[in-house]
Every structure is written in C-alpha cells, then in structure tokens.
Amino acid sequence: MPTVSTSIRMSEDLLSRAKEEAQFHDLSLNAFIVELLSEKIQDEEDYHDAMTVLKENNRAISREEMLKKYA
C-alpha cells in the first residue's frame, strides 16, 4: 500500500514524550505513531462491532460499562 506524508501539531512536551517512548521501544517516531494510531483505530472498530451486536440483541450498555467489564 502506498504511503502518504502528513503533518500533525502537538505540544513540545507531547512530542518529547512520544520520542522517548519510541526510542524505548526501538522504533522510529513515525513507526511509533503509526502503530499507536493503528491500534486505536482497531480498538474503535472492535467497540463499534460490539455495540452493533448488543443493539441487535436489544441490549445496550455504556462505553464505560464495557471498558470496566472487558478491559
């Protein structure tokens, strides 16, 4: 899959912390950010799938309840 370049704005403190974490995990800053974003999107997709199943079964619970129960 082709890649594209983008830019993001963040505080110097957040950038510094991200660089430290990337270094700790032996990743480039780019790889670290891409990995975090990918994991977050997967988590959100899983949440939406779970909510769809719950709604189909006429049972809805809050996001907070789900996180307490399954996190």
N, C-alpha and C positions, 0 to 999 in steps of 0.2 A: 504494500500500500504506500503510495507516495506521501511524503510528509510536507507540511507547510510550516512556515515561520510565523510566529505571533509574538506579541509583547504583552506583558501584564504590569500593572502598577501595584507596588506593595511598600510597606514601611521598610526603612533600613533595618529595623530590628527583626522583622519577619524574614527578610532576605538573609540576614546574618544567621538566624536560627536554621533556616532551610539549608544553607550552605554547610553548616556544622552537621546537620543530620545526614545530608547527602554524603559528606566525607566519612562519617561514622559507618555508613552502610556501603562504602566503597563504590558510590555511584556519582556520575556527573550530576550537576544541579538539574539539567534538563531531564535526565533519566529519572531522577527522584521525583520531580514534579509530575512527569507523565505517569509514573507508577501510582502516585497518590491520586491523581485525577481519575485514572482508570479504575482504581479500587473504589473510589467514591461513587462513580457512575454505576458500577456493578452493584454496590450496596443499594443505591436508589432504585435500580431496576428490580432487584430482589424484593425490596419493600413494596413497590408498586404491584408486582406479581402477587405477593402475599395479600395485599389489600383487595385485589381483584377476586382472589379465591374466597376471602372472608365475606365480601359483599355478595358473591354468588350464593353463598350459604346463609345469607341474611344475618350475618353476624359481623359487626364492625367493632373494632377496638381502636383506641388511640395509638398514635405512633409511640408515645411514651410507654404505654402498657406493653406494646410489642417488644420494645427495646429492653424493658425490665425482664420480660419473660424469656426472650431468646438471645439476648446479648451476653 
